[in-house]
Amino acid sequence: MADKKLTKSSNKVIAGVCGGLAEYFGFDYTITRLAYALLSIFTAFAGVLIYIILWIVMPNKG
């Protein structure tokens, strides 16, 4: 089994966080971004804080 690492994606819209999550879990980029946006809205924008934390913590692909 291949070693998968959670990294930022080169398919970036803002920082590559949603793209990286989509690559890691094998989901479509667009669906992942849409699900994140809806989740963020319905949790009183707590997703924005999570996104910023992931932006800082997730390493770049390389």
KOLLOZA-589740 format. One line per 2 residues: their letters; for each residue x, z, y of N, C-alpha, C, O, CB. Coordinates in Angstrom, 2 decimals, m for minus. Glycine has a CB too. Example, Ala and Ser with C-alpha at 12.3 -4.5 7.8 and 13.67 -1.06 7.14 Angstrom:
// residues 2
AS	13.19/7.80/m5.69/12.30/7.80/m4.50/13.20/7.80/m3.30/14.24/8.46/m3.32/11.31/9.05/m4.47  12.85/7.08/m2.25/13.67/7.14/m1.06/12.90/7.87/0.03/13.41/8.04/1.14/14.08/5.72/m0.60
// end
This chain:
// residues 62
MA	0.84/0.00/m1.17/0.00/0.00/0.00/0.89/0.00/1.24/1.88/0.72/1.30/m0.95/1.21/0.00  0.53/m0.79/2.21/1.31/m0.92/3.43/1.12/0.31/4.31/0.04/0.91/4.35/0.92/m2.20/4.20
DK	2.18/0.68/5.01/2.09/1.80/5.94/1.48/1.30/7.24/2.08/0.49/7.94/3.49/2.43/6.20  0.29/1.80/7.55/m0.37/1.42/8.79/m0.09/2.49/9.82/m0.12/3.68/9.53/m1.91/1.23/8.59
KL	0.20/2.04/11.05/0.42/2.96/12.14/m0.56/2.63/13.26/m0.84/1.47/13.53/1.88/2.89/12.65  m1.05/3.67/13.89/m1.97/3.50/15.01/m1.14/3.25/16.25/m0.45/4.14/16.75/m2.88/4.75/15.18
TK	m1.20/2.02/16.76/m0.46/1.63/17.96/m1.39/0.87/18.90/m2.46/0.42/18.50/0.78/0.76/17.60  m0.97/0.75/20.14/m1.73/m0.04/21.10/m1.64/m1.50/20.69/m0.64/m1.95/20.14/m1.20/0.16/22.54
SS	m2.69/m2.23/20.95/m2.77/m3.62/20.57/m2.18/m4.52/21.65/m2.15/m4.15/22.83/m4.21/m4.01/20.30  m1.71/m5.68/21.24/m1.28/m6.68/22.21/m2.50/m7.43/22.75/m2.39/m8.16/23.74/m0.27/m7.67/21.58
NK	m3.65/m7.26/22.10/m4.92/m7.81/22.57/m5.53/m6.81/23.54/m6.44/m6.06/23.19/m5.91/m8.11/21.36  m5.02/m6.81/24.77/m5.38/m5.79/25.75/m6.48/m6.26/26.68/m6.56/m7.43/27.06/m4.17/m5.39/26.55
VI	m7.32/m5.32/27.05/m8.25/m5.52/28.16/m7.82/m4.57/29.27/m7.67/m4.99/30.42/m9.74/m5.27/27.72  m7.63/m3.30/28.95/m7.10/m2.35/29.92/m5.73/m1.88/29.46/m4.72/m2.18/30.10/m8.06/m1.14/30.11
AG	m5.68/m1.15/28.36/m4.40/m0.61/27.90/m4.12/m0.90/26.43/m3.05/m0.56/25.94/m4.35/0.87/28.14  m5.05/m1.51/25.73/m4.85/m1.82/24.32/m5.30/m0.73/23.36/m5.06/m0.84/22.16/m3.43/m2.11/24.08
VC	m5.95/0.31/23.87/m6.37/1.42/23.01/m7.48/1.00/22.06/m7.37/1.21/20.86/m6.84/2.61/23.87  m8.54/0.41/22.58/m9.65/m0.02/21.71/m9.20/m1.12/20.75/m9.61/m1.14/19.60/m10.84/m0.53/22.56
GG	m8.35/m2.01/21.22/m7.81/m3.05/20.36/m6.96/m2.46/19.24/m7.02/m2.93/18.10/m6.98/m4.03/21.17  m6.18/m1.44/19.56/m5.37/m0.77/18.55/m6.22/m0.06/17.52/m5.91/m0.10/16.32/m4.43/0.22/19.21
LA	m7.28/0.58/17.97/m8.20/1.23/17.03/m8.88/0.20/16.13/m9.05/0.42/14.93/m9.26/2.05/17.79  m9.26/m0.93/16.72/m9.90/m1.99/15.94/m8.95/m2.55/14.88/m9.35/m2.77/13.74/m10.38/m3.13/16.87
EY	m7.70/m2.76/15.24/m6.72/m3.26/14.27/m6.48/m2.25/13.16/m6.40/m2.62/11.98/m5.39/m3.59/14.97  m6.37/m0.99/13.51/m6.08/0.06/12.53/m7.20/0.20/11.50/m6.95/0.32/10.30/m5.85/1.39/13.23
FG	m8.45/0.18/11.98/m9.58/0.37/11.08/m10.15/m0.94/10.54/m11.03/m0.91/9.68/m10.66/1.12/11.79  m9.66/m2.08/11.01/m10.11/m3.37/10.50/m11.44/m3.83/11.07/m12.17/m4.56/10.41/m10.20/m3.32/9.03
FD	m11.75/m3.41/12.28/m13.00/m3.80/12.93/m12.76/m4.94/13.91/m11.62/m5.26/14.23/m13.64/m2.61/13.66  m13.84/m5.55/14.36/m13.78/m6.59/15.38/m13.51/m5.93/16.74/m14.05/m4.87/17.04/m15.09/m7.42/15.41
YT	m12.67/m6.57/17.55/m12.31/m6.02/18.86/m13.54/m5.81/19.75/m13.70/m4.76/20.37/m11.31/m6.94/19.57  m14.39/m6.81/19.80/m15.55/m6.76/20.69/m16.51/m5.65/20.29/m17.02/m4.93/21.15/m16.27/m8.10/20.68
IT	m16.76/m5.50/19.01/m17.66/m4.45/18.54/m17.07/m3.08/18.83/m17.79/m2.16/19.21/m17.94/m4.62/17.04  m15.77/m2.93/18.64/m15.12/m1.66/18.92/m15.22/m1.30/20.40/m15.51/m0.15/20.74/m13.65/m1.71/18.50
RL	m14.99/m2.27/21.26/m15.08/m2.01/22.71/m16.51/m1.69/23.13/m16.74/m0.82/23.96/m14.56/m3.22/23.50  m17.47/m2.39/22.55/m18.87/m2.14/22.87/m19.29/m0.76/22.39/m19.97/m0.03/23.11/m19.76/m3.22/22.23
AY	m18.90/m0.40/21.18/m19.23/0.93/20.64/m18.59/2.02/21.49/m19.21/3.05/21.74/m18.76/1.05/19.18  m17.35/1.81/21.92/m16.69/2.79/22.78/m17.43/2.94/24.10/m17.65/4.06/24.57/m15.22/2.37/23.03
AL	m17.82/1.84/24.71/m18.53/1.89/25.99/m19.86/2.64/25.85/m20.18/3.48/26.69/m18.78/0.46/26.53  m20.61/2.34/24.82/m21.89/3.03/24.60/m21.67/4.51/24.32/m22.40/5.36/24.85/m22.64/2.38/23.43
LS	m20.69/4.83/23.50/m20.38/6.22/23.19/m19.96/6.97/24.46/m20.34/8.12/24.66/m19.28/6.31/22.13  m19.19/6.32/25.29/m18.73/6.93/26.53/m19.91/7.21/27.47/m19.98/8.27/28.09/m17.71/6.03/27.22
IF	m20.82/6.28/27.57/m21.98/6.46/28.45/m22.88/7.58/27.94/m23.34/8.41/28.73/m22.77/5.15/28.56  m23.13/7.61/26.64/m24.06/8.60/26.09/m23.45/9.99/25.94/m24.17/10.93/25.62/m24.54/8.13/24.76
TA	m22.16/10.15/26.17/m21.52/11.47/26.11/m21.09/11.91/27.50/m20.13/12.66/27.65/m20.31/11.45/25.16  m21.80/11.46/28.51/m21.53/11.83/29.90/m20.09/11.50/30.29/m19.43/12.28/30.98/m21.81/13.33/30.12
FA	m19.61/10.35/29.85/m18.30/9.81/30.19/m17.13/10.66/29.70/m16.05/10.62/30.27/m18.20/9.66/31.67  m17.35/11.43/28.63/m16.26/12.15/28.00/m15.28/11.16/27.35/m14.11/11.48/27.17/m16.80/13.14/26.95
GV	m15.78/9.97/27.01/m14.93/8.95/26.42/m13.84/8.48/27.35/m12.79/8.03/26.89/m15.76/7.78/26.00  m14.06/8.57/28.64/m13.03/8.17/29.60/m11.82/9.09/29.48/m10.68/8.63/29.50/m13.59/8.19/31.06
LI	m12.07/10.37/29.36/m10.98/11.33/29.18/m10.24/11.08/27.86/m9.01/11.11/27.82/m11.52/12.77/29.22  m10.98/10.83/26.80/m10.37/10.53/25.50/m9.54/9.26/25.59/m8.45/9.19/25.02/m11.45/10.39/24.41
YI	m10.05/8.24/26.29/m9.32/6.99/26.44/m7.99/7.22/27.17/m6.96/6.67/26.76/m10.17/5.96/27.20  m8.01/8.01/28.22/m6.79/8.27/28.98/m5.77/9.02/28.12/m4.58/8.74/28.18/m7.11/9.07/30.26
IL	m6.25/9.98/27.34/m5.35/10.72/26.45/m4.74/9.78/25.42/m3.54/9.83/25.17/m6.11/11.87/25.74  m5.57/8.92/24.81/m5.05/7.97/23.83/m4.08/6.98/24.47/m3.10/6.58/23.84/m6.20/7.21/23.17
WI	m4.34/6.59/25.70/m3.47/5.67/26.43/m2.07/6.28/26.56/m1.07/5.57/26.43/m4.05/5.36/27.83  m2.01/7.57/26.81/m0.73/8.26/26.96/m0.05/8.51/25.61/1.16/8.36/25.49/m0.92/9.58/27.70
VM	m0.84/8.90/24.61/m0.29/9.34/23.33/0.07/8.19/22.39/1.09/8.26/21.70/m1.28/10.25/22.64  m0.74/7.12/22.36/m0.51/6.04/21.40/0.75/5.25/21.78/0.92/4.86/22.94/m1.73/5.10/21.34
PN	1.62/5.01/20.80/2.83/4.23/21.10/2.51/2.74/21.21/1.51/2.26/20.67/3.89/4.45/20.02  3.37/2.02/21.91/3.23/0.57/22.00/3.65/m0.06/20.69/4.44/0.51/19.93/4.06/0.00/23.17
KG	3.11/m1.23/20.42/3.47/m1.97/19.22/4.92/m2.45/19.37/5.31/m2.95/20.43/2.49/m3.17/18.97  5.67/m2.31/18.35/7.04/m2.80/18.52/7.90/m2.52/17.43/9.07/m2.88/17.46/7.63/m2.27/19.68
// end
